[in-house]
Amino acid sequence: MPRHELTLPGGVRFTDVVSIGALAERVPLSTVREVVAAEGRSEKRVRLLPADVTALYVVAMWLFRDVCYEEVLNCLLAGLRWAGLPLEAVATKGAITQARERLGSQAMRSLYLRLAHPLAEAETKGAWYRSWRTVAIDGSTFDVPDTEANAEAFGYPAASRGSSAYPQIRWVALSETGTHAIFACQMGSYGTGEVTLAKTVLGALKPGMLLLADRLFFGYELWTAAAATKADLLWRVKKNVRLPVKQRLADGSYLSEIHPSTSDFRAGRNGLPVRVIEYKVDGGKEIFRLVTTILDPDRISFVQAVRLVRRTMPQVRDFSP
């Protein structure tokens, strides 16, 4: 998107410098250099804007998305100096563009894969429920510059008249509920469905995680793929999903099954066992439904499950069994 601001708001503030310095601590320059070297992007001659600094600069651009290229670079260099790295690089907008082209997108992808992981410690509030690390899956879109290449690669969303002003990227990510750290992400064209993208990030799930998701994501194929990671699942589901009552439980939930197709359901074939929780928001008539792989209510009860879902779905703050 266009960067209209000529300077950082209020000039280069100390807090901005510190945040960039903290970025350098979270994304160590030594790690950046290892990734750059592994991707064959190390310079053969000394440049004003070397590949390792360029990689940090690309990350910094996301912290200050509305600020012009030169000012973001100035802030980055000031932050790195604050962190004890004596860098004096100065580059024009053209030189910055050339440096980014030399670095390439694959090096940035490799850096992300190297560093992206859950961050919560044992004492991190909101990151755990009992022994589970709670994580969530969600998706959205964002605008990209209106260029022919972006238009061809990503496409435009529909508008009431013609198309929107900018092409859009669709993305789906896994994040910790306590830290909001994104530890797996996949992007695609605007026309790519979120469920399609979701399949590609499930490999980041681990045993001991509890994955929460909104009702858009529920489906037999995605559910079974997520459950195969040995993570536990607690998802909202649409009210038209067939979930026959197999056994009522003392806490008000019930055991059911999900099937790969309607024909399997009608034929009475055994499906995948799940536990269902149904409730209403106080004062409303709509029935909300949760489905979980946690079949034992002693591990997470009806009320506990709904309260946990509230962290990612604020519309269910108040409910009645």
N, C-alpha and C positions, 0 to 999 in steps of 0.2 A: 504494500500500500504506500501511497505518497507520504513522504516525511516532510511536514511543513514547518515544524519548529526549527528555528535556527540555532537555538541553544537549549540546554536542559532547563526546565522550569526553574526560574530564580537563579540561573547560573549554575555552575558546577558546585553542588553542595557537598559538605563533608559526609553526610549520610550516603550520598551517591557514591562517593569515593570508597567509603567503607564497604558498601554493598558489593562493589566490583572487586574489592580486595577479598571479601569473603567468598566471592565466586571463584577467585583464583585458588583459595584454600579447598573449596569443594571440588573443583576441577583442576587438580594439580598440573602444573606446567610439565612436570616430569612425565606424567601419564600421557598428556597431549603429545609430547615429543615422541613417546614410544609408539603411539597410534599413527602419527604422521610418518614416522620412519617405516612402520610395517606396511603402510599403504603406498610407500615409494614417493612420498611428497616432500621429503626433506630437500632443502635447497643445496645446490652445488656451488652457489656463490652467496655472499652476504647481501641481504636486501634490507631496506628500511622497514618493511613489513613482512617478517618471516612467517612461515606456515603455522608455527605453533601459536604465535600471537594472533594470527588471522583466525584460527579456530576459536580461541577465546573471544575474539571480537564478534564472531557470528553468534555466539551464545549471548553476549552482551546486547546485541541488537534486539533480542527478544525482550530484554528487560526494559529497554527504552524504544518501543516500537514507533513512536511518533517524532523521534528526534533525528536530525540529519546525521549522515554517516560520519562526518568529520568530528562532530561534537561527541558522539558515542565513543569514537576512537580516543579522543582526548581524555574522556572520563575513564576509559579502560586503562590507559597508560598511567594516569594519576593513581588509580587504584592499585595497579601493579607496583608502582613505586612505593606506595604506602605499605604494601606487603613485603617490601624489601628487594624488589627486582628492578635494577637500574636500567630501565628501557627509555630510550629517547626517540623512538621512531616517529616520524611525521610523514603523512601521506595524503595526497590529494584524493578526490573522489574517484578519479580514473585509476589511480594506483590501487585503491582499495578494491575496485571491481576486478582488476587484473589479479590481485592476490587471491581473491575468492575463487576465481576461475582456476588458478593454479592448484589451489587446495582441493577443489572438487567436492561433490556431495557425498561420495562413498566414505571419505575420511571422517566427515561429520557423523555419518551413520555408525561407523565403527566406534567412534568416541562415545556416542550415546549408548550403544550396546555394552561397552566396557564399563560405563559408570552408572547406568540406570539400575536401581535395585531398591527394595523396600528400606526405609530409613529408621523406622520406629525402634526405639529401645524398650526394654521391659517396663520402664516407668512412663512411657509416652501416653498421655491421656487420649482416650478416644480411639486408640489404635488396636485395642484388644477386647475380646469378649471371652472371659474365662481363658482357655488355653489357645483360642483361635486368634490369629492375626486377621483383622477384618479389612477386606479390600472390596472395591466396587468396580464395575465396568460401565462405561458410558461413552457417548459419542456426540459429535456436533460438527459444525463446519466453520471455516473462516475464509475471508476474502484474500485473494492474491492479486498482484498487479495485472492490469488489463492489457496483456500482451498476446500476440498470436500464439506463441508457444504455450502459454498457460491456458488459453482458451481451448486449444486443441487437446492438451493433456488432461484438463480437469472439467471443462464445460461450465455453462452458466445455469443457475437455477431459474425456473420459470418466473415470470412476472405478469401482472395484469395486462401489460402491453409489451409484447416482445420478450426480452430477457433482462436480467438484472445488470447493473453497471459493471460488476466485477466477476470474474470466474471464482469458483469456490472449491476448496479442498474439503473432502469429508474425512473425518478421522474417528477412530475408536481407541480407547485407552483403558488400561488397568491402573488403578491408583489406590494407595492406602487411605483409609478413612480418617486416620488420625493425623497424618502429616500432609496428606494430599499429594504425596510424591507419585509421579507417574513412572511406573517401572516397566511398562510395555505399551507400545503405541504402533498403530498402523494407519497410514493415510492412503487415500485413493481419490478417484474422480468423484465429482458431485453425484453422478449417477450410480455409484457403487453403494449398495445397501450396507447398513451398519452391521447386520448379522453376518454378512460376507466378510467384512473386515474383522469382526469379533473372533472368527475362527482362527485367525492368524496370530492372535495374542495369547491364546489360552495356554501355550507352552510355558508361559512365565508363572503359571499357578503352581503351587507346591502343597504337599500335605501339611496340614496345620493351618491353612488359610481358610477363611470363610468368605465366599464371594457373594456379594449382593448385586442385584440387577433389577432394572425396571421391566415392565411387562412386554416391552417391544422385543426383548431378546429371547423370550421363552419359545422354545421349539424342541422337538424330540432330538434332532440331530445335534444342535448346539448344546443342549442340556447333557446329553450322553458324552459328548466330547469334553465338556468341562468336568463332568463327574469322573471321567477316566484319569484325570490328573491327580486324583485322590484328595483334592481340595473339597471341602463341604460347600453346599450351595444353599442360598436362601433368596429366592426370586419372587417378584410379583408376577402374576399371570393374568391374562384377560379372562373376563367372566364367561366367554363362550368356549373355553377349553373344557373338554369332557374329563371330569375327575370323579369317577364313581366311588361311593363310600364303601370301603372294604371292612373297616373296623373303626368304631368310635373310641376315642381315647378319653381318659379322665379329665384332661385339661381343656377339652372342647375341640381339639383338633381331631383329624381322622386320617387313617391310612388309605392310600389310593394307588393307582397305577397310571402311567402314561404310555402311549402306544405310538409306534412309528407312523401309523396310518389309520384312517377311519375304518377301513376294512378289517384290520387286525382287532380293533375295538369291538366292532359288531360281531366278529367271529368268536369273541370270547377268549382270544389268545392271551397268554400271560404277558403282562407289560413290565415296565421298570417300576419298582416300588418307590413311592414318594409319600411324604406327609403333607397334608393340606391344612392351612389355617385360614379361616374366613371370619371377617369382622366388619363392622360398620363404624364410620366416623360419627361421633356424637351429634345428634340432630339431623343426620342424613339418612337416606334410604339406600344409597349405593353400597353394594357388598364388595369389599376388597379381599383379594385372595393372595396368599403366599404359598409357595411350594418349596419344600426343603428335602435334602438328602438325609437330614438328621431325624431318624425315625423314632428315637427315644425321647419323649418329652422331659425326662429327667436331665437330659443334657442341655436342652433349651426349651422352656415352656412356651405355651401360647403367648402369654403376656410379654415374656422376655423377647421373643422373636419380633413381635410388633414394635416394641420399644427400640430394638436394635435397628430395624428398618427405618425408623424415624430419622436416623442420622443422614440418610441419603434421600428420603422422601418426606419432606416437611408437611405435605398435605394430610398426613395421617398422625398428626400430633395427638389428637384426642380420639379415642375409639371405644366402642362397646363390643364385648364378646358376642 
